[in-house]
Amino acid sequence: MQPRIKSPALTIPGSSESLLAISNAAEACGVPRATLELVHLRVGQINGCSVCVDMHARALEKLAEKSTRIFALGAWRETPYYTEPERAALALAEAATRLSDRTDAVPDEVWKEASRHFVELELGALVMTIAIANLWNRLNVPTRQVTGDWIAQYI
């Protein structure tokens, strides 16, 4: 496999640093790091981004997450491995990633459930994390970025 071009995030001056700054700001808002990594991984799974799936699965391993939580993420609704706040974050991530799948892109019940578990600053961090995950996917997938062991240096 070969990428179509080098990653725009790595070739356009300042872009990678800007994207990482946004991620770092979101990470500082109180949402558990594992929850943010689960969100990144789930968004990557939905969008078919091999780089993000690989990177965030490895990041979860580095956080000492159980392999069952990593492997079963695609079926999170049908497994007992996730907390209620994580489930709310994952539902929000799926809705906000699949915006065009329904007329009410992020239904009130999804938002209300997330707001039961997260304060406004944390909700903002989740929305920002979902958005930045989707942005990375939209950079990686069209340019066919190829994952590999090189990804470990970014975790």
N, C-alpha and C positions, 0 to 999 in steps of 0.2 A: 504494500500500500504506500502511496505517496500523496502528500497533501497537494492541493491545487496551487496554493501559494503559501508562503510563510504566514504565520498568524498575524493578522493586522494589529493585534494587541502588542505584539513583540516588535513590529516593524515601524509603526507610527510613533514617533517620539512623544514620550510622556503619557501615552494612553494606558499602558500597563500599570504604571505608578498611580494614575488617577483611579483606575478600577480597583486596585488594591486598597487605596485610601478609602473608597466608599465601603468596601467590605470591612475594613478595620473599624470604621466609624460605627457600622451596624453591630459588629461584634462587641463593642464597648457599651451596649445599651441594656445588658442584663439578661438576654435570652441565653440559656445554656448553650455552650459551644456545640454539644452533641446534637441539639435540636436544629441549630443552623446547618450543621453538616448533613443531617438527615434531609433537610429541605433542599440543600444543594444537590444531593444525590438523587432525590426523587424527581426534581426538575430535569436533571440530566437524563434520567431514565425515560421520562415522558418524551423528551426532545431527541433522544437517540444520540446523545453526545458522549462518545467513548472517552474523551479526555476527562470530562467532568465526572462521569461514572467511576472511572478508575481513580481519579484524584480524591474524590470525596469518600469513596470506600476505604482507600488507604488512610485518609485522615481520621475516619472513624476507628479503624484498627489502631492507629497511633494513640487515640483517646481511650484505648482498652475497651472499646465496645464489643459486646458478644457478637460472634459471627452470625448467629441466628437473626439478630436485629438488622444486620447489614444485608444478608441474603434474602430475607423475607420482606424487605421494604416494598417491593412491587405489589405485595398482597397485604399491606399494613392493616386494612380494614378487617381482614379475616384471620388475623393472628393476635395473640395475647401479649406481644413483646413491647408494645409502645404505651406510654403514659397518656392520660387524657390531654394534657397540654401538647404533647407531641402529635397526637391525632388531630387536634385542632389546627396546629401549624401545618401539618401535611395536607389537610383538607383545603386550607387557605392556599397553600402552594399549588395544589392541583387546579383549583378554580382559577387562580390568577395566571397560571401558565396556559390554560385552555380557554382563553377569553372568548374565542369565537364559537365555542361549542354549544352555547346556550344564549338565549336573549338576555337573561339576567346573569351576566358573566360570573359575578361573585355574589351568590344569593345571601340575603340577610341572615339566614340561619347559619351559614358558614362563618360570616363575620361575627355574629353574636356569640357563637361558640368560642371563637378565637379570643374575643374580648372578655369572656369569662375567665380566661387563663392568663391573659397578658394585659398589662397596663398600656396606655397610649404610646409611650416611648418604645416599649417592646414590640407593639403592633407595627409601629413605624419601622423598626429594625427588621421585622419579619418581611414586611412589604418590600423594603429595600433589598434584603437578601434574595427574595424571590425575583425581583427585577434584575439584579446583577447576575444571578444564575442564568436567567433567560438571555441576558445580553451575551454572556460568555458562550452559551449554546449557539446563539445566532452568529457569533464570530467563528466558532469551531466547526459547526456542521456544514455550512455552505462551502467552506474552504477545505473541508475533509481533513481536518487536523487528525493526526494519528497518535494515539496514546502509546505508552511504553514505559520502560523502567526509568526513563528520563524524568518522568513526572514526580518521582520521589524527592527531587531537589526543591520542589515548590510546596512541600507539605510541612 
